[in-house]
């Protein structure tokens, strides 16, 4: 079958390790099943994999792609939960939790094998392309907002770096849930899109906000860390799920953090139950993922290039 896969690791030029070609058909051990992929979406995790983060050379070649929607052997329309081993289903009891492409081949292929426990029904209201955007970026945003930020309707939330998959999802989900959403971006067009998606205001990166917020959702990292801390109300919460600009934040904010009793909360992906709730929320409220572009699998390199350059708004979807 045709697949887009990591053939080698290149930390400086990650796309040098991306290949498109024939890969073996997936095999389904006991408790697993093979899914026919109809759509799969890109995540920054795929770029990190090409850089060698979360994977070692001995696991290559590795088919990339964490997210997918498709059909099972009986023709049922399904969505895949990307976290393998969350509760031991389909793997040994001592195996650590991982996501597709770390230990197991991913979704940028015509077919993929996953534990049956990781297969959820796709709501009929969502297309395959829309549903394929949800299991990583949108699920991450859902958990950040509704599980870890501790916010309620009417509270204010700052999303750093409008345009990325998680940031875009957070704006849409938060606005739909009655939160006052704010966003930042260096790009004027992305700020305008953020407002069109439901943000109350969008500002230059690092700009002073109209008022301090109850929570900040941080996926940018070092470049926006100081602004995130300074934007919080006393007792506010910063939820961190990524650091695309670097993992070492500037020093000097510790006094503000303890004096104002700020909370710093790490957040990674989300549970199967949270994905089920996210699917139901999108279907019931008419919320739809923002899709930047839909490309055939053969043009995977083009999609990776858009993500690497930051020249996208929303998700890039690949269709085998």
LINGI-V766840 format. One record per backbone hydrogen bond with DSSP energy under -1.0 kcal/mol. NH is the residue of the N-H (numbers start at 0). CO is the residue of the C=O. If there is no record, write none. Layout:
# LINGI-V766840
nh = <NH/NH>
co = <CO/CO>
This chain:
# LINGI-V766840
nh = <2/3/4/5/6/9/15/16/17/18/20/22/31/32/34/35/36/37/38/39/41/45/47/48/49/50/51/52/58/59/61/63/68/69/70/71/74/77/78/79/80/83/90/94/97/99/100/101/105/106/107/108/111/113/115/117/118/119/121/125/130/131/132/133/137/138/139/140/141/142/143/144/145/146/147/148/153/154/156/157/158/159/161/163/167/168/169/170/171/172/173/174/175/176/177/178/179/181/182/183/184/190/191/192/193/194/195/196/197/198/199/202/206/212/213/214/215/216/217/221/223/224/227/228/229/230/231/232/234/235/236/237/238/239/240/243/244/245/256/257/258/259/261/262/264/266/274/275/276/277/278/279/280/281/282/283/284/291/292/294/296/298/299/302/303/304/305/306/307/308/310/311/313/314/316/317/318>
co = <20/107/18/61/16/49/12/13/14/4/2/0/28/113/111/70/109/68/68/317/315/42/43/44/45/46/48/47/55/56/5/3/38/77/35/75/71/69/119/67/117/97/87/91/83/81/103/98/62/64/63/106/34/32/30/114/115/78/76/122/126/127/129/130/132/133/135/136/137/138/139/140/141/142/142/143/177/151/179/214/181/216/183/160/163/164/165/166/167/168/169/170/171/172/174/173/154/156/200/158/202/186/187/188/189/190/191/192/194/193/180/182/203/230/155/155/236/157/238/245/220/220/223/224/225/226/228/212/259/232/213/262/215/264/217/218/219/242/252/253/254/255/256/235/237/239/270/271/272/273/274/275/276/277/278/279/280/314/314/316/318/295/296/298/299/300/301/302/303/304/305/309/162/289/292/39/294>
